[in-house]
Amino acid sequence: MVHTFPLALPASMVEAHRVDLTAKPSDGWHVAVFDVAAAPSGDTYVLYGARRYRPSIPSVEDPAEQNFTYGIISRYAPDGSPSDTALFAQPHPDGSLSAIPEAGDMTLAILPDGTVALSEKPGSTFLISADLSRVLEAWRMPFGYSIEEAGPGDPYAASLSITPSGRLLSVTSEYGLSNWAGARPNIVALSEPKTNLAPGAKATLQAIASLDNQAARQTEADLRQYVRFQEAPVGRDNRPSPSLTELVSSSTARPHDYRECTLGRPVPLGDDLFVVPVFSRIYRSGNRGGAFTFALLDDRGRMTGRLEGLDLYKDSPFTGFCFSVVADPHRKRAFHLNRYGLYAWSSDGQLRARMSTEEKALKALTHFALMACTPEGELLLVHRKQNLVLRVPVPEDLRDLPSAMETALRTYGTQRTALKKRFSPTGWHWVEESARVHRF
C-alpha cells in the first residue's frame, strides 16, 4: 500500500534554538536528507541534517540565537509514526563534544541484529543501538592530506550495504593514490558469510575491486589489516587487477572519459552480485553527457555486465547530481531515479521499465530522490522540498511499474493534504513532539 509520512524535526530542538521555520536556504536555514535505510522489522531510519548559519551574528551571546549544525537520525514505525530521534554533531549544551562529528557525506545501514551503522566519508563508522539511545562503537578516520599528517586513526568504511545473508558490501578509502591528496574512496570489499560487525570486532573485508591502481606512493603505514587481498593487507600492488577504471572503460570508444573517475555507493543485487556505479570527473562547465557506468560485479570482482539502456545525455544522472542506485536483492532488481526518469532493471542488466519525467503524470518525480528499497520490495522516495517520505510497492512484473508509480503520485497528493491538516507544517517543516530524543 502506498504510504506517505513526514520527515519531522524534534520540537525540543526547534524550541531550544528558536528556529524560524519560515526561513529559506538563502536566510541560512537548511534541511537536507542524506540517506534512508529500512530494517527487516519494518522500521524506517532516516538520516538528515539541519543547519542554521547566519554570518551577520557569528558571536551572539544568546545560545538560542547562535548558529548550529545537527545530524539527525529518526526511527519510524511501519505506520510512519516517529518513535526515536538521535541528535549528533552539535556540541552539547555544556560544551562537550558530540560522540559523532559533523560530516557532509553520510550513509546508513541496518545490520542483521538491528544495530544501525552510520558511515562517514572518507572512512569513519559508528555503531548505534537500534533504539538510537547510545553509540556502541566509534571507528574514526581523522582528516589529513596524508597518513603521516592525519595519523593512523581507527577507520573502517566510507559506506556499508547489507546482502540478504548479512554480508557487508563496503567501500574503504586509501591514501597515496595517483596524485591525489587525502584519503579517497577506492576499494570495493566484501565480508565473508556469517561474519558480524559488532563493538570491538571489525569484520574482515576482502577486496574485490580497486578503482585506482596507481598506488606507488603508498608505504607500510597506509595498510589496513582488516582490508585484505590474497591473504595480505591491500596496498601498493597487492590489490584486484585490472582496476575498475580499466574495466568500465574497456568497452568505450573514449577510454579517457573515465580519467580521474569517482566511485559511487555499491548496492547488492544478491549475495554474490552487486551494482557498482562509476562516474566520470565532475567539471564546473557542466557534466550532462559525461560518461558513467552502473557496473555489475560478482563476489570475485569479475565484471559480468552493466545496467543497460541509458543514454549518456538524455538519461544523465549528472543533472542535479542524482548518483544513487538502489536495489532489491531479495527479488534481484535495481532502480535509479534522476531528473529525466525512473528506471528499473533485472539482475541480468536488462532495462525492464523506463518512466520519463516528461510525461505529465510522472513529472512530479523530478522533485523526489530515490533513497532505498525495503526488504518487502517497496521503494522509498523523499520529496526534496516538502520533506515527506513516500513508500511505493513495486509490482512483481516491472512492466507494471509505470502505472503503479502514477497511482502512487496521485495518492501522495491526497495523503499530503491530510498530513497538512493534521500537522499544520510551517514552510514544509514538520515538527514532532512525541518521539523520544537522544543526544550523542
C-alpha positions in Angstrom: 0.0 0.0 0.0 1.2 3.5 -0.9 2.1 5.4 2.3 3.3 8.9 3.0 4.8 10.2 6.2 6.5 13.4 7.3 10.2 13.9 7.9 9.9 15.5 11.4 12.2 17.9 13.3 12.3 17.4 17.0 10.2 20.0 18.8 12.8 20.4 21.5 15.5 21.3 19.0 13.2 23.9 17.3 12.3 25.5 20.6 15.8 25.4 22.1 17.2 27.3 19.1 14.1 29.4 18.4 14.2 28.3 14.8 12.3 30.4 12.3 10.7 27.7 10.2 9.7 30.3 7.6 13.3 31.0 6.8 14.7 29.9 3.5 18.1 28.5 2.5 19.1 32.0 1.4 18.5 33.0 5.0 20.9 30.4 6.2 18.4 27.7 7.2 18.7 24.4 5.5 17.4 20.8 6.0 18.8 18.0 3.8 18.3 14.2 3.7 21.4 12.1 3.4 20.1 8.5 3.4 17.2 6.2 4.3 17.5 2.6 5.5 14.8 0.0 6.0 15.1 -2.6 8.7 13.6 -6.2 8.4 11.4 -5.3 11.4 9.5 -2.8 9.2 11.1 0.3 10.9 12.5 3.0 8.7 15.6 5.0 9.6 16.1 8.5 8.0 19.5 10.3 8.2 19.3 14.0 7.7 20.7 17.3 8.8 19.6 20.7 10.0 21.8 23.7 9.8 21.4 27.4 10.6 24.2 29.7 9.5 23.8 33.5 9.7 27.2 35.2 9.1 25.8 38.5 10.4 25.7 37.2 14.0 28.7 35.0 14.5 29.4 35.9 18.1 25.9 36.4 19.5 25.8 35.6 23.3 22.3 34.1 23.5 22.8 30.4 22.9 19.3 30.1 21.3 20.3 32.5 18.6 23.7 31.0 17.7 24.4 29.1 14.5 24.2 25.3 14.8 24.6 22.1 12.8 22.8 18.9 13.7 23.0 15.5 12.3 19.7 13.7 12.9 18.6 10.1 12.7 14.9 9.4 13.1 13.3 6.0 13.5 9.8 5.5 12.2 7.5 2.6 12.9 5.9 0.8 10.0 2.9 3.1 10.1 5.1 6.1 9.7 4.9 7.4 13.3 8.3 8.6 14.8 9.4 6.6 17.8 13.0 7.8 18.4 15.3 10.6 17.3 19.0 11.0 17.8 20.9 14.3 17.6 24.6 14.5 17.0 27.4 16.7 15.6 26.3 19.8 17.5 28.2 20.2 20.8 26.1 19.5 23.9 24.7 22.5 25.9 27.5 22.1 28.5 30.1 22.5 25.7 31.2 18.8 25.5 31.7 17.4 22.0 29.3 15.1 20.3 30.3 11.4 20.0 29.8 11.6 16.3 31.4 14.6 14.5 29.9 16.6 11.7 30.3 15.3 8.2 28.8 16.2 4.8 28.6 12.8 3.2 27.0 10.1 5.4 25.2 6.8 4.8 23.2 4.3 6.9 23.0 0.5 7.0 21.0 -1.8 9.3 23.0 -4.8 10.4 21.2 -8.2 10.8 20.9 -7.8 14.6 19.2 -4.4 14.2 22.2 -2.3 15.0 22.5 0.9 13.0 25.8 1.5 11.2 26.5 5.1 10.3 29.4 5.7 7.9 31.1 9.0 7.1 33.5 9.6 4.2 36.3 9.1 3.9 36.2 6.2 6.4 34.6 6.6 9.8 32.0 4.1 11.0 29.8 4.3 14.1 27.6 1.6 15.5 24.4 2.8 17.2 21.8 0.8 19.1 18.6 0.0 17.3 16.6 2.3 19.6 19.0 5.2 18.8 19.7 5.6 22.5 23.5 5.3 22.5 26.7 4.9 20.4 28.1 1.4 20.8 31.3 1.8 18.9 33.3 4.5 17.1 35.9 3.8 14.4 37.2 7.2 13.3 39.3 8.2 10.4 41.0 11.6 11.1 41.2 14.2 8.4 44.6 14.8 6.7 46.2 15.1 3.3 48.4 12.1 4.1 48.6 9.2 6.5 51.7 10.9 8.1 49.7 14.2 8.7 46.4 12.6 9.8 47.9 9.7 11.8 46.7 6.1 11.6 43.4 6.6 13.4 41.0 3.7 13.6 38.9 3.8 10.4 36.5 1.3 8.9 34.3 2.0 5.9 33.1 5.0 3.8 29.8 3.2 3.2 28.2 -0.1 4.0 25.4 -2.1 2.5 24.0 -5.5 3.6 23.3 -8.5 1.4 20.4 -10.9 2.1 22.6 -13.3 4.1 24.2 -10.5 6.1 27.5 -10.0 4.2 28.9 -6.5 4.3 29.4 -4.8 1.0 31.6 -1.8 1.6 33.8 0.9 0.2 37.0 1.7 2.0 39.4 4.6 1.4 43.1 4.8 0.8 45.9 7.4 1.0 48.6 7.8 -1.6 46.6 7.2 -4.8 47.9 8.7 -8.1 48.4 12.4 -7.5 45.5 12.8 -5.0 45.9 14.3 -1.6 43.9 12.9 1.3 42.0 9.6 1.6 39.9 8.6 -1.4 37.2 6.0 -1.5 38.8 3.4 -3.7 38.3 -0.3 -2.6 35.1 -2.3 -3.0 35.2 -5.1 -0.4 33.0 -7.9 0.9 32.9 -9.7 4.2 32.6 -13.5 4.5 29.2 -15.1 5.1 28.1 -15.2 8.7 30.6 -12.7 9.9 29.4 -10.0 12.2 30.3 -6.3 12.7 30.0 -5.6 16.4 31.5 -3.4 19.1 35.2 -4.3 19.4 35.1 -6.6 16.4 35.7 -5.4 12.9 34.6 -7.8 10.3 37.5 -8.6 7.9 36.8 -7.3 4.3 38.1 -9.0 1.2 38.8 -6.6 -1.7 37.0 -7.4 -4.9 37.7 -4.2 -6.9 40.0 -1.3 -6.9 39.0 1.9 -8.7 42.6 3.4 -9.0 45.6 1.0 -9.0 48.2 3.8 -9.1 49.5 3.4 -5.6 53.3 3.6 -5.9 53.4 6.3 -3.2 52.0 4.1 -0.5 54.1 2.8 2.4 53.6 0.2 5.1 51.8 2.9 7.2 49.0 3.0 4.6 48.0 -0.6 5.0 44.8 -1.6 6.9 44.9 -5.0 8.4 41.1 -5.6 8.1 41.0 -4.9 4.3 42.7 -7.8 2.6 43.5 -9.3 -0.8 45.2 -12.6 -1.4 45.6 -13.1 2.4 47.5 -9.8 2.8 46.5 -6.2 3.5 45.6 -4.2 0.5 48.3 -1.7 -0.5 50.6 -0.8 -3.4 50.5 -3.7 -5.9 48.5 -6.1 -3.7 45.1 -5.3 -5.0 42.5 -6.5 -7.5 43.6 -6.1 -11.1 42.7 -4.8 -13.7 41.3 -1.7 -12.0 37.7 -0.9 -12.0 38.5 2.2 -14.1 40.1 -0.1 -16.7 37.1 -2.5 -16.6 34.4 0.2 -17.2 36.5 2.0 -19.9 37.4 -1.2 -21.8 34.2 -1.2 -23.9 34.0 2.5 -24.7 35.5 4.3 -27.7 36.8 7.0 -25.5 38.5 5.4 -22.5 40.0 8.7 -21.4 36.4 9.7 -20.4 37.0 7.8 -17.1 40.3 9.5 -16.2 40.0 10.6 -12.6 36.6 9.0 -12.2 34.8 8.6 -8.9 33.2 5.6 -7.2 29.5 5.6 -6.2 28.0 3.6 -3.5 27.7 -0.1 -4.4 24.5 -2.0 -3.7 23.8 -5.7 -3.6 21.6 -7.4 -6.2 22.1 -10.6 -4.2 24.8 -12.3 -2.1 27.2 -12.6 -5.0 26.1 -9.9 -7.5 26.5 -6.1 -7.0 25.9 -2.8 -8.8 28.9 -0.6 -8.6 28.4 2.9 -10.0 31.4 4.7 -11.6 31.1 8.4 -12.7 33.5 10.5 -14.8 35.2 13.5 -13.4 33.0 16.5 -12.3 33.6 19.7 -14.3 32.5 23.2 -13.4 31.3 23.8 -17.0 28.7 21.1 -16.7 28.6 17.3 -16.9 25.5 16.3 -18.8 26.6 13.8 -21.4 29.6 12.7 -19.3 30.4 9.0 -19.0 29.0 6.8 -16.3 28.6 3.1 -15.8 26.5 1.0 -13.4 28.7 -2.0 -13.5 27.7 -5.5 -12.4 30.4 -7.2 -10.4 30.3 -10.7 -8.9 31.8 -11.6 -5.5 35.2 -12.4 -7.2 35.4 -8.9 -8.7 34.6 -10.0 -12.3 32.6 -7.6 -14.3 29.7 -9.6 -15.7 27.9 -6.7 -17.4 26.3 -3.4 -16.6 22.8 -1.9 -16.3 21.9 -1.3 -19.9 19.7 1.1 -21.8 20.7 4.6 -20.6 21.8 7.4 -22.9 24.7 9.4 -21.6 22.9 12.7 -22.4 19.2 12.0 -22.4 19.3 10.0 -19.2 22.3 11.7 -17.5 22.5 11.4 -13.7 24.8 14.5 -13.6 21.9 16.9 -13.8 21.1 17.5 -10.2 23.8 15.0 -9.2 21.4 12.1 -8.9 24.0 9.4 -8.3 22.2 6.9 -6.2 21.3 3.4 -7.4 19.1 1.2 -5.1 18.5 -2.5 -5.3 16.1 -5.1 -4.1 18.5 -8.1 -3.5 15.6 -10.4 -2.5 14.0 -10.1 -5.9 17.2 -9.2 -7.8 16.1 -5.8 -9.2 17.8 -2.4 -9.4 16.4 1.1 -9.7 17.6 4.6 -10.4 15.9 7.9 -10.4 17.2 11.1 -11.9 15.7 14.3 -13.3 14.9 12.6 -16.6 13.2 9.4 -15.5 12.9 6.4 -13.2 14.5 3.2 -14.4 14.2 -0.4 -13.4 16.4 -3.4 -14.3 16.5 -7.1 -13.7 19.7 -8.8 -12.4 20.9 -9.6 -16.0 21.3 -5.8 -16.5 18.3 -5.5 -18.9 16.2 -2.4 -18.7 12.6 -3.6 -17.8 10.9 -0.2 -17.2 11.6 3.4 -18.2 9.4 6.2 -16.8 10.1 9.6 -18.4 9.5 12.7 -16.3 8.4 14.4 -19.5 5.1 12.6 -19.1 2.6 14.8 -17.3 1.6 12.1 -14.8 5.2 11.5 -13.8 6.6 15.0 -13.9 6.4 15.3 -10.1 9.2 12.7 -9.8 11.7 15.4 -10.6 11.2 16.6 -7.0 11.9 13.3 -5.4 15.1 11.5 -4.5 15.1 7.7 -4.6 16.8 6.6 -1.3 16.2 2.9 -0.6 14.3 -0.3 -1.2 12.7 -2.1 1.7 13.0 -5.9 2.4 9.4 -6.1 1.2 10.3 -4.7 -2.2 9.0 -1.1 -1.7 10.7 2.0 -3.0 11.4 4.8 -0.5 11.5 8.3 -2.0 11.9 11.6 -0.3 10.5 14.9 -1.6 13.4 17.3 -1.5 11.3 20.4 -0.6 8.2 19.1 1.1 10.2 16.8 3.5 7.9 13.8 3.0 8.8 10.2 2.6 6.8 8.2 0.0 6.7 4.4 0.2 5.7 2.7 -3.1 5.1 -1.0 -3.5 6.7 -2.4 -6.7 4.7 -4.9 -8.7 6.1 -8.3 -9.5 6.2 -7.5 -13.2 8.4 -4.4 -13.6 6.5 -3.6 -16.8 3.6 -2.6 -14.5 5.8 -0.1 -12.5 4.9 3.0 -14.6 1.1 2.7 -13.8 1.9 1.8 -10.2 4.1 5.0 -9.9 1.3 7.1 -11.4 -1.1 5.8 -8.8 1.4 6.4 -6.1 2.0 10.1 -7.1 -1.8 10.7 -7.1 -2.1 9.0 -3.7 0.8 11.1 -2.4 -1.1 14.3 -3.2 -4.2 13.1 -1.3 -2.1 11.9 1.7 -0.1 15.1 1.8 -3.3 17.1 2.1 -4.4 15.0 5.0 -1.0 15.4 6.7 -1.1 19.2 6.3 -4.4 19.3 8.1 -3.1 17.1 10.9 0.3 18.7 11.5 -0.1 22.3 10.1 3.6 22.5 8.9 5.4 25.8 8.5 7.3 26.2 5.3 7.1 22.4 4.7 8.8 21.8 8.0 7.1 19.2 10.2 7.6 19.3 13.9 7.1 16.3 16.2 6.8 16.3 20.0 6.0 12.6 20.7 9.3 10.9 19.7 12.0 10.2 22.3 15.1 12.4 21.7 18.6 11.2 22.4 21.9 13.1 22.1 25.2 11.6 21.3 
